[in-house]
Structures are given as structure tokens and as C-alpha cells.
Amino acid sequence: MENIWTHWHGHLDVVIGLSVFEAVYLLGVGPVRERYNLFDRTDPRQVATFTLGVLVIFVSLLSPLHELSDNYLFSAHMLQHVLLTLVAPPLLIVGTPDWLIRPLLRPNTAFRAARIFTHPVLAFLIFNAMFALWHLPSFYNLSVTNHAVHVAEHLLFMSTAVIMWWPLMSNMSELPRLSHPLQMMYLFLLSIAQLIVFAPITFSGAPLYDWYVEAPRIWGVAVLADQQIGGVIMKMGGGAIFLTLLIVTFFRWYNKEQQKTTVESSERRYIGVG
């Protein structure tokens, strides 16, 4: 137990998967871009943002957090889910240039599929349904007792999270972001949707997940208290992210409208003088 903070996992599938993912991205924004003249240059900030997203996934799945979440604490597992669904995906989207994705969507079927799945209503429903489904006790216990299922769960979480974040973070004009007012509504509804998972977990009078009932207790945290802390981490973490983005979006919208008003006033004065 005393070595838990030095317990870094060496899951070969995760290491290889993330290494290939990052390598393909770097090839795309580097040699492939230059060879096919996809764009004049690569924005270093986007490369840093994408790489940070990959690093968040790396820490989530290979650091001591993974050991805690798999074998000891439900609350650690919920923190892991917050990182995988609410932190890493928007970083990956913002860090991916539109010109790098556009060639992949040239076939009409690929573009139509992307347009359907990134529609805000469907994206909202898919992510929240997937997140709620995997937190049902039967599915949850299956995932923590079967490594292949656990891997599939995390892949589904991240892929549906990318779809959910797309209407907010898209860099593509073909699959654009929502307008600022609709972004604020979308973020508000996302924070409300978390109640579907938060309420049963936090207010249950008994432990819901057998895996953690049988797990060794550490730091004197009782099973039910651990479950309640996990629910709070999920709700507070998501709420903080969504609320912060809502506020930022509001001020961006406000500044945009102020600039628009200023330009229109200047044009009216110019026409009046003319």
C-alpha cells in the first residue's frame, strides 16, 4: 500500500495505442502536410494542445490513479472518467487543425455520418446515454472484472465524448460550432444531464458496486462514503468545467455583439457625414 503512488502501469496496449495516436498526428501536421501541401504551416499551440490531451489520457490510464480506480476507490474511478470524457477530448479537438481532418471526410458517406453524429441533439443524447449505461451496477461490475470490456468502455467514453464536445470546440466550417447562445444552452443542459448519474450514486443508502464492497479499504474511507465522494467528483468536476465554459462563452458573445454594435454605429456616422 505504501508504494501505491509509485505504481505506474505498463499496459502495452495503452502505451502502443497512445504512441501510435500521437505519432500519426505529428506525421500529419509535419511530413504529410508538407508533402501534400495541406496547409502553409502548423500552429505550435495546436500541437501542444493535442499533445496535452494525449498526456491527460496517459496519466489517466497508466498512473497510480489507474491503480486506485481499478482496485481500491470508486471515487478515483470517477476522477479518471472526468479526465477521459471532460478534459482530454476538448483538448484533442481544439488541437486538431481542420485541414488535417478534411481529407478524411471527402467521401460523401463519411461527411454525412460525421454531420449526423455531431448534430448537437444526437451528440448530447449519445454521450449521456453511454455514460449512464456504463454506470449501471451490472455494466459497471462487468467492466471492472473484465479487462477487454474495460478497454471497450473507455474507448466508448472517449469517442462519444469527442462527439459531445464537437458542437462546442469544432475547428471545421463544414461541421461548425454552435452559435454562442446555443453553446450556452448546450452547456447548461449538459450540466443538468449529469443528475441522471449523480443522484443515484450520491444519494443511494447502500453501495451500488460489488467490486468496491470487496475491495481493500484504504485511508479509512468507508465504501458508501467513497461512492458519495465519487458522485460529487463527477458532478462538481463536470459542473465546474461546464459553468466556466458557459461564462467564457457569454463574455465572448457579449464582446462580439459590442464590437458589432460599434462597427454599425461607425458605419451609420460615416454614411450620415457623407
C-alpha positions in Angstrom: 0.0 0.0 0.0 2.9 2.4 0.8 4.1 2.1 -2.8 0.8 3.0 -4.5 1.9 6.4 -5.5 4.9 4.9 -7.5 2.7 2.2 -9.1 2.7 3.2 -12.8 1.0 0.6 -15.1 2.8 -0.7 -18.2 -0.3 -1.7 -20.1 1.3 -2.4 -23.5 -2.0 -1.8 -25.4 -2.3 1.7 -23.9 1.3 2.6 -24.4 1.3 1.4 -28.1 -2.1 2.9 -28.8 -1.2 6.4 -27.4 2.2 6.3 -29.1 0.7 5.5 -32.5 -2.0 8.1 -32.0 0.5 10.8 -31.2 2.9 9.7 -34.0 0.1 9.7 -36.6 -0.9 13.2 -35.5 2.7 14.5 -35.7 3.2 12.9 -39.1 0.0 14.6 -40.2 0.9 18.1 -39.1 4.5 17.6 -40.3 5.7 15.5 -43.2 2.3 14.7 -44.6 1.2 18.3 -44.5 4.4 19.3 -46.4 4.2 16.6 -48.9 0.6 17.1 -49.9 0.6 20.9 -49.3 -2.3 20.7 -47.0 -1.6 24.0 -45.3 1.1 26.6 -45.1 2.2 26.0 -41.6 1.3 24.2 -38.3 0.2 26.2 -35.3 2.6 25.2 -32.4 -0.2 25.9 -29.9 -2.4 23.3 -31.5 0.3 20.7 -31.4 0.9 21.5 -27.7 -2.9 21.3 -27.0 -3.3 18.0 -28.8 -0.3 16.5 -27.0 -1.6 17.7 -23.7 -4.8 15.8 -24.4 -2.8 12.7 -25.1 -0.9 13.2 -21.9 -4.1 13.5 -19.9 -5.2 10.1 -21.2 -1.7 8.7 -20.5 -1.9 9.9 -16.9 -5.5 8.6 -16.5 -4.7 5.1 -17.7 -1.1 4.5 -16.6 -0.5 6.5 -13.5 -1.2 5.5 -9.8 -4.7 6.9 -10.4 -5.5 3.8 -12.5 -4.3 1.5 -9.7 -6.5 3.3 -7.2 -9.5 3.3 -9.6 -9.2 -0.3 -10.5 -8.5 -1.9 -7.2 -9.4 0.4 -4.3 -11.6 3.5 -4.7 -14.7 4.2 -6.8 -14.0 7.9 -6.3 -10.7 7.5 -8.1 -12.5 5.8 -10.9 -14.9 8.7 -11.3 -11.9 11.2 -11.4 -10.5 9.0 -14.1 -13.8 9.2 -16.0 -13.8 13.0 -15.7 -10.3 13.2 -17.2 -11.2 10.9 -20.0 -14.5 12.5 -21.0 -14.4 16.1 -20.0 -10.7 17.1 -20.1 -8.9 15.1 -22.8 -11.5 15.2 -25.6 -11.8 19.0 -26.0 -8.0 19.3 -25.9 -7.8 16.8 -28.8 -10.5 18.6 -30.8 -9.0 22.1 -30.4 -5.5 20.7 -31.1 -6.5 19.1 -34.4 -6.4 21.5 -37.4 -9.4 21.5 -39.8 -7.2 20.8 -42.8 -5.9 17.6 -41.2 -9.5 16.2 -40.8 -11.0 17.5 -44.0 -9.4 14.9 -46.4 -10.9 12.1 -44.2 -14.4 13.5 -44.8 -14.2 13.8 -48.6 -16.2 10.7 -49.3 -19.9 11.7 -49.1 -20.8 8.9 -46.7 -18.1 9.9 -44.2 -19.2 13.5 -44.3 -22.9 12.6 -43.9 -22.1 10.3 -41.0 -20.0 13.0 -39.3 -22.7 15.6 -39.8 -25.3 13.3 -38.3 -23.4 12.2 -35.3 -22.1 15.7 -34.4 -25.5 17.2 -34.5 -25.9 18.7 -31.1 -29.1 16.9 -30.2 -27.8 13.5 -31.2 -24.3 14.2 -29.7 -25.9 15.1 -26.4 -28.1 12.0 -26.3 -25.3 9.6 -27.4 -22.8 10.7 -24.8 -25.2 10.9 -21.8 -26.8 7.6 -22.7 -23.4 5.9 -22.9 -22.2 7.5 -19.7 -25.4 6.5 -17.8 -25.4 3.0 -19.2 -21.9 2.1 -18.1 -22.6 3.3 -14.6 -25.5 0.9 -14.1 -24.2 -1.6 -11.5 -24.4 -4.7 -13.8 -22.4 -3.0 -16.6 -20.0 -1.3 -14.2 -19.2 -4.5 -12.4 -18.7 -6.3 -15.7 -16.2 -3.6 -16.9 -14.0 -3.8 -13.7 -13.9 -7.6 -13.8 -13.1 -8.0 -17.5 -10.1 -6.1 -19.0 -11.3 -6.3 -22.6 -14.7 -4.9 -21.6 -13.0 -2.2 -19.5 -10.9 -1.1 -22.5 -14.1 -1.0 -24.7 -15.8 1.1 -22.0 -13.0 3.7 -22.0 -12.9 3.8 -25.8 -16.7 4.3 -26.0 -16.4 7.0 -23.3 -13.8 8.9 -25.2 -15.3 8.5 -28.7 -18.7 9.6 -27.6 -17.2 12.5 -25.5 -15.5 13.7 -28.7 -18.9 13.7 -30.4 -20.4 15.5 -27.5 -17.7 18.2 -27.4 -17.7 18.8 -31.2 -20.5 21.4 -31.3 -18.6 23.4 -28.8 -15.0 23.0 -29.9 -15.1 22.3 -33.7 -12.5 24.0 -35.9 -14.3 23.0 -39.2 -16.6 25.3 -41.1 -18.2 22.2 -42.6 -19.1 20.9 -39.2 -19.3 24.2 -37.3 -19.6 25.1 -33.7 -23.0 26.2 -32.3 -23.7 29.9 -32.0 -22.8 31.5 -28.7 -26.4 31.5 -27.3 -26.9 27.9 -28.3 -23.5 26.9 -26.8 -24.6 28.3 -23.5 -27.9 26.4 -23.7 -26.0 23.2 -24.6 -23.5 23.6 -21.7 -26.4 24.2 -19.3 -28.2 21.1 -20.4 -25.0 19.1 -20.1 -24.6 20.1 -16.5 -28.3 19.2 -15.8 -27.9 15.8 -17.6 -25.3 14.7 -15.1 -28.0 14.4 -12.5 -29.0 11.1 -14.2 -25.9 9.5 -12.9 -25.1 11.8 -9.9 -28.3 11.4 -8.0 -28.5 7.6 -7.7 -24.8 7.3 -6.9 -24.7 10.1 -4.3 -28.0 9.6 -2.6 -28.1 5.8 -2.5 -28.4 4.4 1.0 -26.3 1.4 0.1 -23.2 0.6 -2.0 -24.1 0.0 -5.7 -21.0 -1.6 -6.9 -19.9 -5.0 -5.5 -16.4 -4.6 -6.8 -15.7 -1.8 -4.3 -17.5 -3.5 -1.5 -15.0 -6.3 -1.7 -12.0 -4.0 -2.4 -9.4 -3.4 0.3 -10.2 -0.2 2.3 -7.5 2.5 2.3 -7.2 5.7 4.2 -10.1 4.9 6.3 -12.7 5.7 3.6 -15.9 3.7 4.0 -17.5 2.1 1.0 -20.6 4.3 1.0 -18.6 7.4 1.6 -16.3 6.6 -1.2 -19.3 6.2 -3.5 -20.7 9.5 -2.5 -17.4 11.2 -3.0 -17.2 9.7 -6.4 -20.6 11.2 -7.3 -19.6 14.6 -6.0 -16.3 14.5 -8.0 -18.3 13.7 -11.2 -20.9 16.4 -10.6 -18.6 19.1 -9.2 -15.9 18.4 -11.8 -18.3 18.4 -14.7 -20.2 21.4 -13.3 -17.1 23.4 -12.8 -16.0 22.8 -16.4 -19.4 23.4 -18.0 -20.0 26.5 -15.8 -16.6 28.0 -16.6 -17.1 27.5 -20.3 -20.6 28.9 -20.1 -19.3 32.1 -18.5 -16.4 32.4 -21.0 -18.9 31.8 -23.9 -21.2 34.5 -22.5 -18.4 37.1 -22.4 -17.2 36.1 -25.9 -20.8 36.6 -27.2 -21.1 39.9 -25.3 -17.8 41.2 -26.7 -18.7 40.1 -30.2 -22.1 41.9 -30.0 -20.4 45.0 -28.6 -17.9 45.1 -31.5 -20.7 44.5 -34.0 -22.7 47.4 -32.4 -19.6 49.7 -32.5 -18.9 48.9 -36.2 -22.6 49.5 -37.1 -22.5 52.9 -35.3 -19.4 53.9 -37.0 -20.9 53.0 -40.4 -24.0 55.0 -39.7 -22.0 58.0 -38.7 -19.9 57.7 -41.8 -22.9 57.5 -44.0 -24.5 60.4 -42.2 -21.4 62.6 -42.8 -21.2 61.5 -46.4 
